[in-house]
Amino acid sequence: MPVPLLDQALRAAAAELSAAGVPTPRVDAELLAAHLLGESLGRVRALAYTDAPAPAGYAELVAERAQRIPLQHLTGKAYFRRLELAVGPGVFVPRPETETVAQLAIDHARLVSGGAKVADLGTGSGAIAGSVAAEVPGSTVFAVELSPLALAWARKNLEPLGVTVLEGDLRTALAGHEGTFDVVASNPPYIPAGAVPNEPEAAEHDPAMALYGGGEDGLELPAAAAKTAARLLRRGGYFVMEHAEIQAEVIAARLASDPAWEDVTSHQDLNDRPRATSAVRSAR
């Protein structure tokens, strides 16, 4: 059987992925080809104008993506800010929305003279912790993760960046470090018990442990993250946490009513939705 040209294969793949409901079929088709060819996305797009053949195994990989297996699981990597993170089964694939949380943590860590001490509670793949370590020179970063599978991915991603990666529950994390952190960030599980993610990639492949926050409202683990942050932060230290947009008002109200916090602020994500809340550790 003759090998199809790359352009023909890309067109066929995009049509197959579109029929399967993949949101970005052409881009995914190109990224899968880039993965197999070991080339950049731009190079694949240039090769599509030539007589270059489709890479071996391409049709099989496209068929897997059409089954809504996450693109990142097929390529083994996810991009987050400046990082290329190793990901796969057992770890939550980082989303662009979390870049807002990372940016806020980075901005406040940069304000600390002499190097900030930063914690990432429930680090998953290590996206937030790794971004702080990579973008804030002189920072000392700790990342905590409970899932053994996710912990393995976090160590692979973070240890080369000098991050201290610890297995632990965000409820009891970093005992002995009370009142010593400048910044605490968290993207905890927060989906309510009765909710199911719309995307098959999340519903069927993201670990439930990384999705569901506990309780009917999904706020048990976010509340625990805030409590741990209050324990770990120095006076004037900064806390920022991701959450669902429908949880923004409740979380802001709870933090504002807690004497441990002041300057409670909601933050919009890249899609202009209230996706994160921050607060400053009060002097009380």
SULGI-V622099 format. One record per backbone hydrogen bond with DSSP energy under -0.5 kcal/mol. CO is the residue of the C=O (numbers start at 1). NH is the residue of the N-H. Records with the same first field share a line. If there is no record, write none. Layout:
CO=NH / NH
This chain:
4=54
5=9
6=10
7=11
8=12
9=13
10=14
11=15
12=16
13=17
14=18
15=19
16=20
17=22
18=21
22=25
24=28
25=29
26=30
27=31
28=32
29=33
30=34
31=35
32=36
33=37
34=38 / 39
40=44
41=45
42=46
43=47
44=48
46=49
47=50 / 52
52=6
55=58
57=61
58=62
59=63
60=64
61=65
62=66
63=67
64=67 / 69
65=68
70=73 / 74
71=75
72=76 / 77
76=87
78=85
80=83
83=80 / 85
85=78
88=91
92=94
95=98
96=99
97=100
98=102
99=103
100=104
101=105
102=106
103=107
104=108
105=109
106=110
107=111
108=111
109=112
111=113
112=115
116=118 / 140
117=182 / 183
118=142
119=121 / 185
120=122 / 144
121=187
123=126 / 127
126=130
127=131
128=132
129=133
130=134
131=135
132=136
136=139
139=141
140=118
141=164
142=120
143=166
144=122 / 123
145=168
147=151
148=152
149=153
150=154
151=155
152=156
153=157
154=158
155=159
158=161 / 163
159=162
163=165
164=143 / 166
166=145 / 168
169=172 / 173
172=175
174=177
177=180
181=234
182=238
183=119
184=240
185=121
186=242
191=213 / 214
192=195
199=202 / 203
200=204
201=205 / 206
202=206
205=90
207=210 / 211
208=211 / 212
211=190 / 191
213=221
214=220
215=193 / 218
219=223
220=224
221=225
222=226
223=227
224=228
225=229
226=230
227=231
228=232
229=233
231=179
232=180 / 181
234=237
237=281
238=184
239=279
240=186
241=277
244=247
245=248
247=251
248=252
249=253
250=254
251=255
252=256
253=257
254=258
255=258
257=259
258=261
260=282
262=280
265=278
267=275 / 276
269=272
273=269 / 275
275=243
276=267
277=241
278=265
279=239
280=262
281=236
